[in-house]
Amino acid sequence: MEREIVMGGIGGQGVQLATKILATALNRENRSVMHFAAFGGTMRGGNVECTVVTGTEALAAPPIIPSAWMVISMHPNTVPVVAAKARPGGLFVINTTLITEPTELEGVNVVEIPASRIAGEIDNTQGGAMVLLGAICQATGLVSVEQLVEGLKELTPPYRQKTIPRNTQAFEAGDAFAREHLANFQHQAWALAAA
């Protein structure tokens, strides 16, 4: 069984780091993983799109894919591109703090998470991607929040170690949001693999 996750945002939102952490966490849970990032030449504010493909066995799909099980948009600029990759029956996760226009896709389940607002509430304005990742991983069972934290520790260079507690708190805030608002979520990542 394979799962494809596409996350879009703009430079400075932490999309690349979040997807690298996700890939590392999945690998730590013995999943096969591929990661690919595409971004414009603008340092801050340019569009960023990252893809993670993971599975219970060796992967057949390359990290450039036409459609995905889950697509995530952190910023309104990326909604059209990311939404076009949503697979029928899949998930379209949006950061409702920044994406305020109603978003509906026929045959796709829209999941609304106010990630940037939650990040601001914990005094981590750049932690929205981590909040969203913590929430959606808790809701779907894609990977444990504990493994996200371990992946964060593994990827954080020595000179950035002081960011680990803030990003851990962001994962935990997303986890708490999901436990409160997405407790009966029906789209489990590995439900068929366990059956």
C-alpha positions as CSV (number, residue, x, y, z in Angstrom):
1,M,0.0,0.0,0.0
2,E,1.3,3.4,-0.9
3,R,0.3,6.9,0.3
4,E,1.3,10.1,-1.6
5,I,1.3,13.4,0.2
6,V,1.8,16.8,-1.6
7,M,2.3,19.9,0.5
8,G,2.3,23.4,-1.0
9,G,3.0,26.7,0.5
10,I,5.3,29.7,0.1
11,G,8.9,30.1,1.0
12,G,9.4,30.7,4.8
13,Q,6.4,28.7,5.9
14,G,8.5,25.6,6.7
15,V,7.0,23.3,4.0
16,Q,10.3,21.8,3.0
17,L,11.4,21.1,6.5
18,A,8.0,19.7,7.5
19,T,8.0,17.2,4.6
20,K,11.6,16.2,5.3
21,I,10.6,15.6,8.9
22,L,7.6,13.6,7.7
23,A,9.8,11.5,5.4
24,T,12.3,10.9,8.2
25,A,9.6,9.9,10.7
26,L,8.0,7.5,8.2
27,N,11.4,5.9,7.6
28,R,11.9,5.6,11.3
29,E,8.6,3.5,11.4
30,N,10.1,1.2,8.7
31,R,8.1,2.6,5.8
32,S,9.6,3.0,2.4
33,V,9.9,6.7,1.6
34,M,10.7,9.1,-1.3
35,H,10.8,12.9,-1.0
36,F,11.0,15.5,-3.7
37,A,10.9,19.3,-3.4
38,A,10.2,21.9,-6.1
39,F,10.5,25.6,-5.5
40,G,11.0,28.9,-7.2
41,G,14.1,31.1,-7.0
42,T,12.6,33.5,-4.5
43,M,14.1,33.1,-1.1
44,R,10.9,34.1,0.8
45,G,7.4,34.2,-0.7
46,G,7.9,32.0,-3.7
47,N,5.8,28.9,-4.2
48,V,7.0,25.6,-2.7
49,E,5.7,22.2,-3.4
50,C,7.0,19.1,-1.7
51,T,6.0,15.5,-2.3
52,V,6.4,12.5,0.0
53,V,5.6,9.0,-1.3
54,T,5.5,6.3,1.4
55,G,4.5,2.7,1.5
56,T,4.4,-0.6,3.4
57,E,6.6,-2.2,0.7
58,A,9.1,-1.1,-1.9
59,L,7.8,1.9,-3.8
60,A,6.7,1.8,-7.4
61,A,5.8,5.4,-7.8
62,P,8.4,8.1,-8.4
63,P,8.1,11.2,-6.2
64,I,6.6,13.2,-9.1
65,I,3.0,12.0,-9.2
66,P,-0.1,13.1,-11.1
67,S,-2.5,12.7,-8.1
68,A,-2.2,12.1,-4.4
69,W,-4.0,10.5,-1.4
70,M,-3.5,13.7,0.5
71,V,-2.8,17.2,-0.7
72,I,-2.1,20.1,1.7
73,S,-2.2,23.8,1.1
74,M,-0.6,26.2,3.5
75,H,-1.2,29.4,1.5
76,P,-3.9,30.6,-1.0
77,N,-1.3,30.9,-3.8
78,T,-0.9,27.2,-3.9
79,V,-4.6,26.1,-3.7
80,P,-5.1,25.8,-7.5
81,V,-2.0,23.8,-8.2
82,V,-2.2,21.5,-5.1
83,A,-6.0,21.0,-5.4
84,A,-5.5,19.8,-9.0
85,K,-3.5,16.8,-7.6
86,A,-6.3,15.7,-5.2
87,R,-7.4,12.2,-5.9
88,P,-11.2,11.4,-5.7
89,G,-11.8,9.9,-2.3
90,G,-8.6,11.5,-1.0
91,L,-8.0,14.4,1.4
92,F,-7.5,18.1,0.7
93,V,-6.1,19.7,3.9
94,I,-6.1,23.5,4.1
95,N,-4.7,26.1,6.5
96,T,-7.9,28.0,7.1
97,T,-6.0,30.9,8.9
98,L,-4.7,32.0,5.5
99,I,-7.1,30.3,3.1
100,T,-10.4,32.0,3.8
101,E,-12.3,31.4,0.6
102,P,-14.6,28.3,0.7
103,T,-12.9,25.3,-0.8
104,E,-14.8,22.4,-2.2
105,L,-13.7,19.7,-4.5
106,E,-16.1,17.1,-5.9
107,G,-15.4,13.7,-4.4
108,V,-12.5,14.9,-2.2
109,N,-12.7,15.3,1.6
110,V,-11.8,18.8,2.7
111,V,-10.1,19.0,6.1
112,E,-9.9,22.5,7.6
113,I,-7.1,23.2,10.2
114,P,-6.4,26.8,11.4
115,A,-2.7,25.9,11.5
116,S,-1.2,29.4,11.4
117,R,-3.6,30.7,14.1
118,I,-2.7,27.8,16.4
119,A,1.0,28.4,15.8
120,G,0.5,32.1,16.7
121,E,-1.3,31.1,19.9
122,I,1.8,29.2,21.0
123,D,4.1,32.1,20.0
124,N,5.6,30.3,17.0
125,T,4.3,32.2,14.0
126,Q,6.5,30.2,11.6
127,G,5.3,26.9,13.0
128,G,2.0,26.5,11.0
129,A,3.4,23.7,8.9
130,M,4.4,21.8,12.0
131,V,1.0,22.3,13.6
132,L,-0.7,21.1,10.5
133,L,1.6,18.1,10.2
134,G,1.0,17.1,13.9
135,A,-2.8,17.4,13.4
136,I,-3.1,15.4,10.2
137,C,-0.7,12.7,11.3
138,Q,-2.7,12.3,14.5
139,A,-6.0,12.2,12.6
140,T,-5.0,9.8,9.9
141,G,-2.5,7.7,11.8
142,L,0.0,8.3,9.0
143,V,2.9,8.4,11.5
144,S,3.1,9.0,15.2
145,V,3.8,12.5,16.6
146,E,6.6,10.9,18.6
147,Q,8.3,9.9,15.4
148,L,7.8,13.4,14.0
149,V,9.7,14.8,17.1
150,E,12.5,12.2,16.6
151,G,12.7,13.1,12.9
152,L,12.9,16.8,13.9
153,K,15.8,16.0,16.3
154,E,17.6,14.0,13.6
155,L,17.3,16.7,11.0
156,T,18.0,19.8,13.1
157,P,21.7,20.9,12.8
158,P,23.6,21.8,15.9
159,Y,23.3,25.5,15.4
160,R,19.5,25.2,15.2
161,Q,18.9,23.0,18.3
162,K,17.2,25.8,20.2
163,T,14.2,25.5,17.7
164,I,13.5,21.9,18.7
165,P,11.3,22.7,21.7
166,R,9.2,25.3,19.8
167,N,8.6,22.9,16.9
168,T,7.9,20.0,19.2
169,Q,5.3,22.2,20.9
170,A,3.8,22.9,17.4
171,F,3.5,19.2,16.7
172,E,1.8,18.7,20.1
173,A,-0.6,21.6,19.5
174,G,-1.6,20.1,16.1
175,D,-2.0,16.7,17.8
176,A,-4.2,18.3,20.5
177,F,-6.3,20.0,17.8
178,A,-6.9,16.7,16.0
179,R,-7.8,14.9,19.2
180,E,-10.5,17.5,19.9
181,H,-11.8,18.3,16.4
182,L,-10.9,15.3,14.3
183,A,-11.4,12.5,16.8
184,N,-13.7,10.4,14.6
185,F,-11.8,10.9,11.4
186,Q,-12.6,8.2,8.9
187,H,-9.6,8.4,6.6
188,Q,-6.9,6.2,8.3
189,A,-3.7,6.0,6.3
190,W,-2.9,2.3,6.9
191,A,-6.4,0.8,7.6
192,L,-6.3,-1.5,4.6
193,A,-2.7,-2.5,5.2
194,A,-3.6,-3.7,8.7
195,A,-6.6,-5.7,7.6
